């Protein structure tokens, strides 16, 4: 069952982008700093790429980190970059690079999900000292690594017995509980410009005017998800078109939903309907769309719609995670890696071989590196929950 979760605030618009951007050479680190932090089969990973990741990971406050914290973070970020480069080079050798059209498609999709115009997207890149060329290169790596992982995952097969055994051992997971699935559009009278919110309302009057205009747009038959991506001020649900997930009555009450609104959602409202603007005690304005409603709790059988495919995909995802870990292990063992940063730390234990925090190469600000490609964001449980957010 999908649940509401606490809202996580993204501080930069690139949080919606699924690429690892720390490798972009266009960051604001000193362009003359070409110190090599590591090499993978003779290909360099520069220290300034590591410093870019440090700056983003610390929110630009790397000068406040202790020397030990800096050393630990640099080793971790460099380790991620090494793993990523190892997998990318293996994908190159196996001729699994994406086409330019595929890269175009992914970037276009991310622009759409960000809710930004092409002009605003370009401005956002520039503000982060990134270039479209750098973005494309990181997209190329992401797609190549995904192609490599899919090559081996494509050999996975799940038997009917495995599916039946999982169901019999986890019957408690297969319940359609009473509740509603919602999507929302939120307008906040507070100043959210630091979160790169488009057309951000910055006062009570602006918020009321904006939410009323959105409501009129919806009444004109505009698509709810499209409007949410373009106008909502909740960064946690923008990329999902306002999708909040599934919630019980208790979930709604715990998230400060007014009692009369809860009664309407479980009463007169029909699937597809949306509310008029509703102001919560927090001062924020919301419009909710009812995407699904279940008034009774139903125990699902193996033959219920979607249960077999859900279990099968979950079991495949479990095996993918193991295969991805094995793939990385083999690729790392076959690669010739020189971690100069780690070696320098060993040779200079008094200061761990590091320049002081806040030095020119430490001042770059770029998005944090992607986690190692061995851990795809899939839930190991076939009955995994869909991520969601909640109004406050």
NUTOR-70660 format. One record per residue (C-alpha): x, z, y; residue number from 1; residue in one letter. Coordinates in nm, 4 decimals. Each point is the difference from the previous one (the first is absolute). Example, Ala and Ser with C-alpha at 12.3 -4.5 7.8 and 13.67 -1.06 7.14 Angstrom:
       xx       zz       yy guse seke
   1.2300   0.7800  -0.4500    1    A
   0.1370  -0.0660   0.3440    2    S
//
This chain:
       xx       zz       yy guse seke
   0.0000   0.0000   0.0000    1    X
   0.1320  -0.0904   0.3439    2    X
   0.0408   0.2920   0.2392    3    X
   0.0589   0.0510   0.3693    4    X
   0.3505   0.1079   0.0912    5    X
   0.1607   0.1359   0.3139    6    X
   0.0788  -0.2609   0.2636    7    X
   0.3675  -0.0899   0.0246    8    X
   0.0999  -0.1314   0.3412    9    X
   0.2284  -0.3019   0.0047   10    X
   0.2233   0.0104   0.3058   11    X
   0.0911  -0.3696   0.0047   12    X
  -0.2026  -0.3094  -0.0686   13    X
   0.2456  -0.1229  -0.2626   14    X
  -0.1191   0.2728  -0.2349   15    X
  -0.2663  -0.2479  -0.1020   16    X
   0.2600  -0.2538  -0.1040   17    X
   0.0896   0.0136  -0.3664   18    X
   0.3551  -0.1205   0.0467   19    X
   0.3201   0.2036   0.0085   20    X
   0.1370  -0.0768   0.3426   21    X
   0.3046   0.2232   0.0139   22    X
   0.2149  -0.2855  -0.1166   23    X
  -0.0786  -0.2135   0.3046   24    X
   0.3191  -0.0649   0.1902   25    X
  -0.1920  -0.0228   0.3223   26    X
  -0.0297   0.3750   0.0496   27    X
   0.1220   0.1736   0.3131   28    X
   0.3200   0.1330  -0.1543   29    X
   0.3211  -0.1115   0.1647   30    X
   0.0251  -0.3691  -0.1002   31    X
   0.3790   0.0299  -0.0049   32    X
  -0.0106   0.2720  -0.2641   33    X
   0.0620  -0.1950  -0.3199   34    X
   0.1312   0.2930  -0.2027   35    X
  -0.0776  -0.0688  -0.3662   36    X
  -0.1815   0.2919  -0.1625   37    X
  -0.0120  -0.1616  -0.3448   38    X
   0.0341  -0.3293  -0.1811   39    X
  -0.2101  -0.1373  -0.2838   40    X
   0.1753  -0.2778  -0.1894   41    X
   0.2015  -0.0682   0.3137   42    X
  -0.3014  -0.0092   0.2339   43    X
   0.0204   0.2495   0.2868   44    X
  -0.2440   0.2717   0.0995   45    X
   0.0962   0.1108   0.3504   46    X
   0.0103   0.3549   0.1274   47    X
  -0.2238  -0.0973   0.2914   48    X
  -0.2760  -0.0813  -0.2504   49    X
   0.0292   0.3541  -0.1334   50    X
  -0.0050   0.1390   0.3549   51    X
  -0.3164  -0.1969   0.0755   52    X
  -0.1696   0.1705  -0.2913   53    X
   0.1225   0.3416   0.1168   54    X
  -0.1403  -0.0568   0.3486   55    X
  -0.3426  -0.0941  -0.1345   56    X
  -0.0090   0.2686  -0.2662   57    X
   0.0734   0.2647   0.2649   58    X
  -0.2400  -0.1494   0.2545   59    X
   0.2882  -0.0745   0.2351   60    X
   0.1180   0.3623  -0.0099   61    X
   0.3070  -0.0512  -0.2168   62    X
   0.2138   0.1854   0.2548   63    X
  -0.1910   0.3162  -0.0951   64    X
   0.1006  -0.0252  -0.3652   65    X
   0.2848   0.2066  -0.1338   66    X
   0.3035  -0.1713  -0.1478   67    X
  -0.1132   0.0932  -0.3505   68    X
  -0.3495  -0.1397   0.0614   69    X
   0.1483  -0.3228   0.1350   70    X
   0.2316  -0.0360  -0.2972   71    X
  -0.2799   0.0527  -0.2484   72    X
  -0.2327  -0.2436   0.1772   73    X
   0.2681  -0.2690   0.0295   74    X
   0.0854   0.0183  -0.3677   75    X
  -0.3681  -0.0230  -0.0966   76    X
  -0.0736  -0.2928   0.2308   77    X
   0.3125  -0.1856  -0.1052   78    X
  -0.0892   0.0598  -0.3647   79    X
  -0.3394  -0.1611   0.0600   80    X
   0.1600  -0.2977   0.1743   81    X
   0.2469  -0.0444  -0.2861   82    X
  -0.2777   0.0041  -0.2599   83    X
  -0.2007  -0.2493   0.2021   84    X
   0.2970  -0.2339   0.0365   85    X
   0.0808   0.0232  -0.3720   86    X
  -0.3543  -0.1023  -0.0969   87    X
  -0.0125  -0.2753   0.2609   88    X
   0.3244  -0.1537  -0.1243   89    X
  -0.1272   0.0080  -0.3570   90    X
  -0.3174  -0.1781   0.1148   91    X
   0.2217  -0.2600   0.1685   92    X
   0.1946  -0.0579  -0.3208   93    X
  -0.3219  -0.0363  -0.1984   94    X
  -0.1312  -0.2525   0.2573   95    X
  -0.2989   0.2132   0.0970   96    X
   0.0200  -0.0371   0.3776   97    X
  -0.3302  -0.0613   0.1834   98    X
  -0.0807  -0.3190   0.1861   99    X
  -0.0173  -0.0129   0.3782  100    X
  -0.3769  -0.0486  -0.0273  101    X
  -0.0303   0.3212  -0.2024  102    X
   0.1958   0.1890   0.2655  103    X
  -0.2239  -0.1486   0.2704  104    X
  -0.3067   0.1129  -0.1930  105    X
   0.1163   0.3603  -0.0342  106    X
   0.0937   0.0320   0.3670  107    X
  -0.3318  -0.1539   0.1049  108    X
  -0.1827   0.2488  -0.2203  109    X
   0.1871   0.2911   0.1540  110    X
  -0.0784  -0.1238   0.3508  111    X
  -0.3681  -0.0094  -0.0898  112    X
   0.0070   0.3460  -0.1549  113    X
   0.1728   0.1428   0.3070  114    X
  -0.2982  -0.1127   0.2095  115    X
   0.2375  -0.1508   0.2560  116    X
   0.0106  -0.3373   0.1629  117    X
   0.3084  -0.2117  -0.0672  118    X
   0.1179   0.0751   0.3535  119    X
  -0.0367   0.3761  -0.0431  120    X
   0.1693  -0.0188  -0.3397  121    X
   0.2992  -0.1752   0.1561  122    X
   0.0101   0.2583   0.2794  123    X
  -0.0044   0.2779  -0.2579  124    X
   0.2946  -0.1524  -0.1816  125    X
   0.1912  -0.0317   0.3248  126    X
  -0.0756   0.3616   0.0907  127    X
   0.1549   0.1041  -0.3309  128    X
   0.3048  -0.2224   0.0628  129    X
  -0.0962  -0.2192  -0.2942  130    X
  -0.0261  -0.3761  -0.0299  131    X
  -0.2338  -0.2220  -0.1980  132    X
   0.3055  -0.1362  -0.1815  133    X
   0.0912   0.3511  -0.1124  134    X
  -0.3579   0.0672  -0.1039  135    X
  -0.0061  -0.3195  -0.2054  136    X
   0.3245   0.0924  -0.1747  137    X
  -0.1363   0.3365  -0.1051  138    X
  -0.3243  -0.1650  -0.1150  139    X
   0.2132  -0.2370  -0.2053  140    X
   0.1694   0.2945  -0.1692  141    X
  -0.3274   0.1818  -0.0667  142    X
  -0.1601  -0.3056  -0.1570  143    X
   0.3094  -0.0829  -0.2045  144    X
   0.0198   0.3529  -0.1407  145    X
  -0.3728  -0.0061  -0.0774  146    X
   0.0473  -0.3323  -0.1815  147    X
   0.2838   0.1527  -0.2010  148    X
  -0.2065   0.3022  -0.0985  149    X
  -0.3016  -0.2166  -0.0842  150    X
   0.2130  -0.2155  -0.2287  151    X
   0.0545   0.2956  -0.2321  152    X
  -0.3395   0.1602   0.0575  153    X
  -0.1603  -0.3262  -0.1105  154    X
   0.1114   0.0752  -0.3544  155    X
  -0.2066   0.3199  -0.0183  156    X
  -0.2981  -0.0014  -0.2362  157    X
  -0.2527   0.2799  -0.0493  158    X
  -0.1930   0.0292  -0.3252  159    X
  -0.3667   0.0923  -0.0325  160    X
   0.1036   0.3136  -0.1906  161    X
   0.2157   0.1196   0.2903  162    X
  -0.2926  -0.0428   0.2367  163    X
  -0.2382   0.1842  -0.2333  164    X
   0.2484   0.2819  -0.0589  165    X
   0.0490   0.0497   0.3724  166    X
  -0.3745   0.0106   0.0609  167    X
  -0.0611   0.2486  -0.2816  168    X
   0.2769   0.2275   0.1274  169    X
  -0.1091  -0.0190   0.3656  170    X
  -0.3796  -0.0173  -0.0016  171    X
  -0.0200   0.2454   0.2893  172    X
   0.1587  -0.2606   0.2290  173    X
  -0.2764  -0.2532  -0.0521  174    X
  -0.2845   0.1382   0.2051  175    X
  -0.1860  -0.1647   0.2855  176    X
  -0.0746   0.3039   0.2119  177    X
  -0.2797   0.0322   0.2524  178    X
   0.1229  -0.1060   0.3409  179    X
   0.0532  -0.2788   0.2507  180    X
   0.2751  -0.2467   0.0826  181    X
   0.0507  -0.0506   0.3726  182    X
   0.1889  -0.2093   0.2510  183    X
   0.0454   0.1039   0.3604  184    X
   0.0973  -0.1062   0.3487  185    X
   0.1392   0.2801   0.2178  186    X
   0.0607   0.0196   0.3739  187    X
   0.1999   0.2922   0.1383  188    X
  -0.0142   0.0932   0.3706  189    X
   0.3553   0.1364  -0.0244  190    X
   0.3014  -0.2156   0.0897  191    X
   0.1238  -0.1574  -0.3252  192    X
   0.2242  -0.2645   0.1548  193    X
   0.3035   0.1470  -0.1776  194    X
  -0.1613  -0.1093  -0.3290  195    X
  -0.0196  -0.3626   0.1180  196    X
  -0.3812   0.0085  -0.0051  197    X
  -0.1491  -0.3177   0.1448  198    X
  -0.2284   0.0409   0.3058  199    X
   0.0382   0.3767  -0.0246  200    X
  -0.2682   0.2023   0.1778  201    X
   0.1627   0.2712   0.2117  202    X
  -0.2985   0.1930   0.1371  203    X
  -0.3506   0.1099  -0.0924  204    X
  -0.1509  -0.2800   0.2087  205    X
   0.2239  -0.2674  -0.1526  206    X
  -0.0707   0.1257  -0.3523  207    X
  -0.3787  -0.0104   0.0522  208    X
   0.0160  -0.3487   0.1484  209    X
   0.2208  -0.1253  -0.2823  210    X
  -0.2096   0.1411  -0.2848  211    X
  -0.3193  -0.1408   0.1586  212    X
   0.1600  -0.3438   0.0282  213    X
   0.1071   0.0202  -0.3653  214    X
  -0.3543   0.0927  -0.1008  215    X
  -0.1383  -0.2993   0.1878  216    X
   0.2557  -0.2207  -0.1722  217    X
  -0.1137   0.1263  -0.3418  218    X
  -0.3635  -0.0559   0.0914  219    X
   0.1005  -0.3592   0.0701  220    X
   0.0871  -0.0300  -0.3716  221    X
   0.3789   0.0368   0.0408  222    X
   0.1832   0.0902  -0.3217  223    X
   0.0514   0.3773  -0.0146  224    X
   0.3460  -0.0093  -0.1597  225    X
   0.1257  -0.2608   0.2480  226    X
  -0.1234   0.2033   0.2957  227    X
   0.1518   0.3167  -0.1473  228    X
   0.3422  -0.1631  -0.0290  229    X
  -0.0183  -0.1248   0.3570  230    X
  -0.1684   0.2908   0.1818  231    X
   0.0196   0.3263  -0.1972  232    X
   0.2420   0.2652   0.1245  233    X
   0.0560   0.1645  -0.3387  234    X
   0.3436  -0.1246  -0.1147  235    X
  -0.0492   0.1260  -0.3544  236    X
  -0.2878  -0.2359  -0.0787  237    X
   0.0812  -0.3052   0.2132  238    X
   0.1659  -0.2004  -0.2755  239    X
  -0.2953   0.0691  -0.2327  240    X
  -0.2628  -0.1173   0.2484  241    X
  -0.1205   0.3552   0.0564  242    X
  -0.0426   0.0844  -0.3701  243    X
  -0.0255   0.3777  -0.0481  244    X
  -0.0584   0.0070  -0.3728  245    X
  -0.2585   0.1965  -0.1995  246    X
  -0.1250   0.3469   0.0910  247    X
  -0.2458   0.2588  -0.1231  248    X
  -0.2310   0.1957   0.2300  249    X
   0.2477   0.2868  -0.0125  250    X
   0.2828  -0.2341   0.1037  251    X
  -0.2004  -0.1142   0.3017  252    X
  -0.0885   0.3531   0.1070  253    X
   0.3629   0.1087  -0.0355  254    X
   0.0963  -0.2861   0.2319  255    X
  -0.2402   0.1183   0.2736  256    X
  -0.2733  -0.2592  -0.0540  257    X
  -0.3196   0.1087   0.1807  258    X
  -0.2716   0.1150  -0.2393  259    X
  -0.2504  -0.2578   0.1232  260    X
   0.2521  -0.2812  -0.0584  261    X
   0.0651   0.1194  -0.3557  262    X
  -0.3731   0.0088  -0.0643  263    X
  -0.0377  -0.3582   0.1246  264    X
   0.2887  -0.1266  -0.2139  265    X
  -0.1573   0.1479  -0.3139  266    X
  -0.3546  -0.0790   0.1130  267    X
  -0.1371  -0.2877   0.2051  268    X
   0.3154  -0.2062   0.0522  269    X
   0.0470  -0.2993  -0.2295  270    X
   0.3265  -0.1500  -0.1215  271    X
   0.1292  -0.2323   0.2725  272    X
  -0.1630   0.1952   0.2846  273    X
   0.2111   0.1535   0.2760  274    X
  -0.0718   0.2853   0.2371  275    X
  -0.0280  -0.0024   0.3761  276    X
   0.3009   0.1606   0.1765  277    X
   0.0315   0.3666  -0.1026  278    X
   0.2058   0.2506   0.1993  279    X
   0.1701   0.2739  -0.2026  280    X
   0.0895   0.3440   0.1356  281    X
   0.3589  -0.1228   0.0326  282    X
  -0.1167  -0.2337   0.2771  283    X
   0.0709  -0.3110  -0.2055  284    X
  -0.2628  -0.2707  -0.0453  285    X
  -0.0793  -0.1555  -0.3392  286    X
  -0.2084  -0.2780  -0.1477  287    X
  -0.0396   0.0247  -0.3785  288    X
  -0.0954  -0.2729  -0.2455  289    X
  -0.1547   0.0949  -0.3342  290    X
   0.1883  -0.2043  -0.2598  291    X
  -0.1318   0.1666  -0.3163  292    X
  -0.2460   0.2753  -0.0905  293    X
  -0.0493   0.1854  -0.3278  294    X
  -0.2727   0.2626  -0.0136  295    X
   0.0678   0.1188  -0.3560  296    X
   0.3099   0.0814  -0.2021  297    X
   0.0572  -0.2401  -0.2877  298    X
   0.2334   0.0428  -0.2968  299    X
   0.1609  -0.3374  -0.0706  300    X
   0.0549  -0.1430  -0.3467  301    X
   0.2698  -0.2374  -0.1102  302    X
  -0.2539  -0.2799   0.0331  303    X
  -0.1013   0.0872   0.3575  304    X
   0.0841  -0.2675   0.2529  305    X
   0.3646   0.0067   0.0998  306    X
   0.1145   0.2824  -0.2276  307    X
   0.2011  -0.2063  -0.2488  308    X
   0.1749  -0.2059   0.2723  309    X
   0.0742   0.3178   0.1958  310    X
   0.1637   0.1684  -0.2988  311    X
   0.1884  -0.3147  -0.0959  312    X
   0.1401  -0.0435   0.3503  313    X
   0.0953   0.3671   0.0176  314    X
   0.1915  -0.0215  -0.3289  315    X
   0.1718  -0.3166   0.1232  316    X
   0.0997   0.1797   0.3213  317    X
   0.1509   0.2862  -0.1995  318    X
   0.2143  -0.2425  -0.1964  319    X
   0.0931  -0.1911   0.3145  320    X
   0.1471   0.3156   0.1490  321    X
   0.2127   0.0575  -0.3066  322    X
   0.1059  -0.3651  -0.0173  323    X
   0.0893  -0.0017   0.3693  324    X
   0.2186   0.3069  -0.0488  325    X
   0.1681  -0.1633  -0.2999  326    X
   0.0492  -0.3233   0.1940  327    X
   0.1710   0.1842   0.2845  328    X
   0.2217   0.1918  -0.2418  329    X
   0.1180  -0.3180  -0.1696  330    X
   0.0466  -0.1840   0.3298  331    X
   0.2007   0.2892   0.1483  332    X
   0.2207   0.0174  -0.3092  333    X
   0.0722  -0.3728   0.0197  334    X
   0.0720  -0.0018   0.3745  335    X
   0.3347   0.0613   0.1633  336    X
  -0.0721   0.2639   0.2616  337    X
   0.2378   0.1613   0.2470  338    X
  -0.1540   0.2878   0.1952  339    X
   0.2471   0.0365   0.2843  340    X
  -0.2087   0.2611   0.1788  341    X
  -0.0009   0.2321  -0.3014  342    X
   0.3719  -0.0548  -0.0576  343    X
   0.0742   0.0804   0.3648  344    X
  -0.1953   0.3240  -0.0313  345    X
   0.2085   0.1027  -0.2986  346    X
   0.3204  -0.0821   0.1856  347    X
  -0.1090   0.1977   0.3084  348    X
  -0.1865   0.3072  -0.1276  349    X
   0.0451   0.1933   0.3245  350    X
  -0.2271  -0.2334   0.1960  351    X
  -0.1379  -0.2071  -0.2892  352    X
   0.1591  -0.3082   0.1536  353    X
  -0.2758  -0.0322   0.2602  354    X
  -0.0052  -0.0650   0.3702  355    X
  -0.2021   0.2503   0.2049  356    X
  -0.3763  -0.0376   0.0140  357    X
  -0.1228  -0.1946   0.2992  358    X
   0.3079  -0.2215   0.0214  359    X
  -0.0674  -0.3678   0.0789  360    X
  -0.0478  -0.1007  -0.3610  361    X
  -0.2334   0.2937  -0.0509  362    X
  -0.2362  -0.0883   0.2793  363    X
  -0.1713  -0.2985  -0.1617  364    X
  -0.3694   0.0167  -0.0589  365    X
  -0.1493  -0.2072  -0.2778  366    X
  -0.2589   0.0616  -0.2682  367    X
   0.1025   0.2102  -0.2962  368    X
   0.1194  -0.1789  -0.3156  369    X
  -0.2357  -0.0784  -0.2833  370    X
   0.0144   0.2304  -0.2957  371    X
   0.1861  -0.1372  -0.3022  372    X
  -0.1919  -0.2832  -0.1585  373    X
  -0.0058   0.1903  -0.3287  374    X
  -0.2935   0.2069   0.1187  375    X
  -0.2919  -0.2314   0.0784  376    X
  -0.2883   0.1669   0.1758  377    X
  -0.2299   0.0054  -0.2973  378    X
  -0.1711   0.3038  -0.1448  379    X
   0.1157   0.0754  -0.3521  380    X
  -0.3475   0.1086  -0.0979  381    X
  -0.2425  -0.2797  -0.0879  382    X
  -0.2638   0.1985   0.1864  383    X
   0.2171   0.0209   0.3111  384    X
  -0.1572   0.0752   0.3372  385    X
  -0.0067  -0.2399   0.2934  386    X
   0.1812   0.1293   0.3077  387    X
  -0.2240   0.1043   0.2836  388    X
  -0.0197   0.1732   0.3342  389    X
  -0.2479   0.2312   0.1678  390    X
  -0.1323   0.0574   0.3492  391    X
   0.0762   0.3265   0.1694  392    X
//
